[in-house]
Amino acid sequence: MIVLGNFLVALGGVVHTTLSLASLVLIARVLFSWFRPNPPAGLLRTLVSAVYRLTDPVLDRTREWLPFLQIGGLDLSPIAVFVAISFLDRFLTGSLTQLGYGML
């Protein structure tokens, strides 16, 4: 049981780190949408492209499921995704960690 408990605690940490990175990528996407970078070929262009490729599927699906989040020219779908990430982080990380510590 101790090994399983430690595994669940560690898994909770990995889930937390992954969701934190997802939040950072989403913050980068929001900033890129405000400043519209169009760098020449190179590392920065690759980074901008990667951020868009990572976030487009999630944001597109959110816009599809919750069309009322687009008010005129204002797109609130990133806020909904931030709320979902925050909920998942607290719920999954808390549950896994608490379950893991309960087994120790």
C-alpha positions as CSV (number, residue, x, y, z in Angstrom):
1,M,0.0,0.0,0.0
2,I,2.9,2.3,0.7
3,V,4.1,2.0,-2.9
4,L,0.7,2.7,-4.3
5,G,0.3,5.7,-1.9
6,N,3.6,7.2,-3.0
7,F,2.7,6.6,-6.7
8,L,-0.6,8.5,-6.3
9,V,1.1,11.4,-4.5
10,A,3.7,11.5,-7.3
11,L,1.0,11.3,-10.0
12,G,-0.8,14.2,-8.3
13,G,2.4,16.2,-8.6
14,V,2.8,15.3,-12.3
15,V,-0.8,16.3,-13.0
16,H,-0.3,19.6,-11.2
17,T,2.9,20.4,-13.2
18,T,1.2,19.4,-16.5
19,L,-1.8,21.6,-15.9
20,S,0.5,24.5,-14.7
21,L,2.4,24.2,-18.0
22,A,-0.9,24.2,-19.9
23,S,-1.9,27.4,-18.1
24,L,1.5,29.0,-19.1
25,V,1.0,28.0,-22.8
26,L,-2.5,29.5,-22.7
27,I,-1.2,32.7,-21.2
28,A,1.3,32.9,-24.1
29,R,-1.5,32.3,-26.5
30,V,-3.5,35.2,-25.0
31,L,-0.5,37.5,-25.2
32,F,0.2,36.4,-28.8
33,S,-3.4,37.2,-29.7
34,W,-3.0,40.7,-28.3
35,F,0.4,41.5,-29.9
36,R,0.1,39.4,-33.1
37,P,3.7,38.5,-33.5
38,N,4.8,37.5,-37.0
39,P,8.5,36.8,-36.5
40,P,10.8,35.8,-39.4
41,A,11.7,32.1,-39.7
42,G,13.6,30.8,-36.7
43,L,13.2,29.8,-33.1
44,L,10.6,32.5,-32.2
45,R,8.4,31.6,-35.2
46,T,8.6,27.9,-34.2
47,L,7.6,28.8,-30.6
48,V,4.6,31.0,-31.8
49,S,3.5,28.2,-34.2
50,A,3.7,25.6,-31.5
51,V,1.7,27.6,-29.0
52,Y,-1.1,28.1,-31.6
53,R,-1.0,24.4,-32.5
54,L,-1.3,23.4,-28.9
55,T,-4.1,25.8,-28.0
56,D,-6.2,25.9,-31.2
57,P,-7.9,22.5,-30.7
58,V,-9.0,23.3,-27.1
59,L,-10.1,26.9,-27.8
60,D,-11.9,25.9,-31.0
61,R,-13.8,23.2,-29.1
62,T,-14.6,25.6,-26.3
63,R,-16.0,28.1,-28.8
64,E,-18.0,25.4,-30.5
65,W,-19.5,24.2,-27.2
66,L,-20.0,27.6,-25.6
67,P,-20.7,30.1,-28.5
68,F,-22.0,32.7,-26.1
69,L,-18.5,33.3,-24.9
70,Q,-17.9,35.3,-28.1
71,I,-19.3,38.8,-27.5
72,G,-18.8,41.0,-30.5
73,G,-15.1,41.0,-31.1
74,L,-14.3,39.8,-27.6
75,D,-13.5,36.1,-27.2
76,L,-13.8,34.9,-23.6
77,S,-13.1,31.2,-24.4
78,P,-9.6,31.4,-22.8
79,I,-11.2,32.4,-19.5
80,A,-13.4,29.3,-19.7
81,V,-10.3,27.1,-20.4
82,F,-8.5,28.7,-17.4
83,V,-11.4,27.9,-15.2
84,A,-11.5,24.3,-16.4
85,I,-7.7,23.9,-15.9
86,S,-8.0,25.4,-12.4
87,F,-10.9,23.0,-11.5
88,L,-9.0,20.0,-12.9
89,D,-5.9,21.0,-11.1
90,R,-7.6,21.3,-7.7
91,F,-9.8,18.3,-8.1
92,L,-7.4,15.8,-9.6
93,T,-4.3,16.9,-7.8
94,G,-6.2,17.2,-4.5
95,S,-7.9,13.8,-4.9
96,L,-4.8,11.9,-6.0
97,T,-2.7,13.5,-3.2
98,Q,-5.3,12.9,-0.5
99,L,-5.9,9.4,-1.6
100,G,-2.2,8.7,-1.7
101,Y,-1.5,10.1,1.7
102,G,-4.4,8.1,3.1
103,M,-2.6,4.9,2.0
104,L,0.6,5.8,3.7
